[in-house]
Amino acid sequence: MTYYELYRRSTLGMTLTDALDEMVTNFELTPSVAMKVLVQFDKCMSEALNRVKAKTTFKGNLGTYRFCDNVWTFILSDVTFSTSGAGGEIATATLDKLKIVACDGRTTSDV
């Protein structure tokens, strides 16, 4: 199964990449082992996010959207999030700007 590399651009992914690069530069790790770690990171992030049971809704002003190579990108402004957790508590948050990148999670065997 193939996993998206999107999460490597998150704060956690960038920090991991920086640490791996430093270890490769200091000859503490081989480049092939570093790549295996990143592939495992992609897999773990995807599986962890699939287990989230909270429900989130959001509302905002859509400024830009695009669809290219089966990837949707949305740019929103004045966004309000409302999240309800497993215990019934509701949390809200607001953002000035939000970028959403969405990929098809199905594999070709799922279609």
Stockholm file with secondary structure:
# STOCKHOLM 1.0

chainA/1-111         MTYYELYRRSTLGMTLTDALDEMVTNFELTPSVAMKVLVQFDKCMSEALNRVKAKTTFKGNLGTYRFCDNVWTFILSDVTFSTSGAGGEIATATLDKLKIVACDGRTTSDV
#=GR chainA/1-111 SS CCCCCGGGGSHHHHHHHHHHHHHHHTTSSCHHHHHHHHHHHHHHHHHHHHTCCCEEEEEEEEEEEEEETTEEEEEEEEEEEEEECTTSCEEEEEEEEEEEEEECCCCTTTC
#=GC SS_cons         CCCCCGGGGSHHHHHHHHHHHHHHHTTSSCHHHHHHHHHHHHHHHHHHHHTCCCEEEEEEEEEEEEEETTEEEEEEEEEEEEEECTTSCEEEEEEEEEEEEEECCCCTTTC
//
